[in-house]
Amino acid sequence: MANEEAAILATVGPRLRALRTRRGITLAQLAQTTGISVSTLSRLESGGRRPTLELLLPLARAHQVPLDELVGAPATGDPRVHPRPIVRHGSTFLPLTRRPGGLQAFKQILPPHTPAQPQQQQTHEGHEWLYVLSGRVRLLLAEHDLLLTPGEVAEFDTRLPHAVANPDPHPAELLTLFGPQGERMHVRARTTTD
C-alpha cells in the first residue's frame, strides 16, 4: 500500500509540469495565480517536494482541472455527469460540468409565470451565455426587455443589471454557460411586443 501511494505521488510532479507547459505559463505566473512560491512549485514539479492537499487544491483551480486529474486517480469508466439539482428562487439548475472554477454549464428550468420586474434585476461579476431550449424566456437586461424563443441565444456581461423570467403557463428550459471568461457569442434577440 505504501509503495502504491509513493508511486502515485511520484507521478504528480511530471503531471503538474505537463499541465503548466501545455498552458504556456511560467512558474512565476503560476506562483502569482496560486500564491505558492516559485521554489515550492519547482520542487513539486521535480519531485523534491511531497504534494499535499493544501498545495494541490489551488493548483487544480489554477489549471481548471479536477483534483483527481492531478493525482492520476483511475478513471471510473463512467463519463456521465450525475447532476444534483439546485433550486433557487423557484428555478431549477442542473449542473452539467464538474470542473472547479472557470466556465460552468447548467440546464435551467424556469417554472410557469415567473415574474421579472426591472427592480428585480441583479448584478454580479462574470459573463453569461444562454440558449433557449423550450418555452419563451423574458430577459431584462439594463433598459432592454427581450423575449427569447427556442433556438435563440443571448450573451451579456453580468455586471449589467439583469433578470430572467418565464411569461408563459408552462415551464421554459435553457442552457446557461457562466464564467469569468465566457465564450462570447451573439445570435439574435427580439424586443418583446406583448
N, C-alpha and C positions, 0 to 999 in steps of 0.2 A: 504494500500500500504506500509506504514512504517513498519507494523507488518510483512508483507510478506518479505520485504527486510531484516529485522532483523533475521527472521527465516532462510533465505538463508545464510546470513553471519555467523550465528551460526554453520552451518554445515561445514564451510571451515576448521576450526581448526582440527576437527577429520579426515577430508579427507586428510589434509596435513600430519598428524601423520601417518595415514594408508599407504600413499604413501611412506613415508620415511622408516617406519619399514618393509614394503614389500620389499624395495630395500636393506634393511640391512645396512643402513648408519646411523651414529650418527649425533646429532645436530652439533657437531664440524666440521664434514666432510662437511655437508650441508652448514654451515656458510662459510667455506673456498671456496666452489664452487660458492656460490651466492654473497658473500660479505655482507651478512646480519648477524648481531651479533647473537651469541648463545642465549642471553637473549630475543632478539626480536623474534627469531624463536620459542623459548619455549612459550612465551606469545601468539604468533599466534596460536600455536597448542592447547593451553589450553583455548583459547577464551578470554584471558586477553588483547589482542591487536586486534584492528579492522583491517581486511585485506584491503590493498589499492592496487591500480594497480601497484604502484611503487614497492611494495613487492611481489605481485603475479606474475609479468612478469618474474623475474629471477628464481622464484621457478618453474614456468611452464617449463622454459628452462632446469633447472637442472633435473627435473623429466621426461622431454621429453613427456609432455602431453599438449593438448590444454588447454588454459585458461578456456574454458567452463567446462572442467572436474574438475578443482579446485573449481569452484563456484557452481557446480551441476546444470548447465543450463539444462533445459529439452531437451531430445532428439528430434531431428527434425522428426524422423520416417523415414527419407530417408538416408540410409547408402551410397548412391552413391557419388563418388567424381566427381565434375564437374570441370575438369581441364581447365585452361586458357592457351592456347598455348603461349610459349615463343620462339621467333625466334632470333637466334644468329648465325652470320656468315653463314646464309643460311640454317642452320639446325633448325628443329622444335622440341621443347622439350615440352612434355605434362606431367606435374607433376601428379604423381599417389599417393602421400602421402600429408597429411595436417599437420603432426606433426611439431612443430617448432624445429629446431636444429636436431641433430642426423642424423641417416640414412635417405636419401632421395631416392625415386624411380621415374624414368622417363621413358616414352616411347619416343625414339628419332627417328626422321625421317631424313635421310640424302638424300639430293637431288641428282639426277644423276650427275655423273662425278665430284664429289667433290675432288679437288686435295689435296694432302698432300705431303709435301717435308720435309726432315729432318730438315731444317732450320725453319720450322713452328711449331716444337714441343714445347710444353709449359710444365711448371711445376707449381705445387701448393700443398698446404697441403691436405692430405686426402688419401682415398683408393677408388678404383673404381672396380666394377664388371660389366661386360656387357655380354649380351646374344643376339645372332643374331636371329631375328625372320624371316626375309626375306631378300633376296638380299645377296650381299657379302660386307664385311667391311674390309678395309685395316687398320691395326693398326701398326703405327710406335711407337715402344717402345724402347727408347735408341738406341742401334745398331741393334735391331731386326726389320724386315719388315715382318709382318704376314698377311695372308689372312684368314679371318674367314667366314665360310658359315653357313646357317641356322642350329640351334641347337648347335653351338659351343659357348664356354664361355671363357672369358679371365678375369683375375683379376690382379690388379697391384697397387703398391704404386704410387700415382700421383706426388710424388716428383721426379720420373724418368721422363725424357723428353718423351712426348707422343703426338700423333696426331691421329685422327680417320678420315677416308675418305671413299668415295664410288667410286670405279673404274668403275662401270657399268652404262649403259644407262637408268636404271630405279631406282626408289628410294629404299633405304635399310632401314629396320626398326630394332631397337634393344631395349631391355630393359636395363636400366642402374641403378645400385644402387651406390650411392655415399655417403660417410660419413667418419668421422674420425675413426670409428671403424667398417668398412665394414666387413661383413662375408667373410672369406677367402674361396674361392672355386676355384679349378683349374680343368678343364676337359681336354681340348686338344687344340692345335693350330698347324697350318701348316705354314711353311715358304712359302712365295709367290714364284711361279715359272714363272709367266708371266709378 
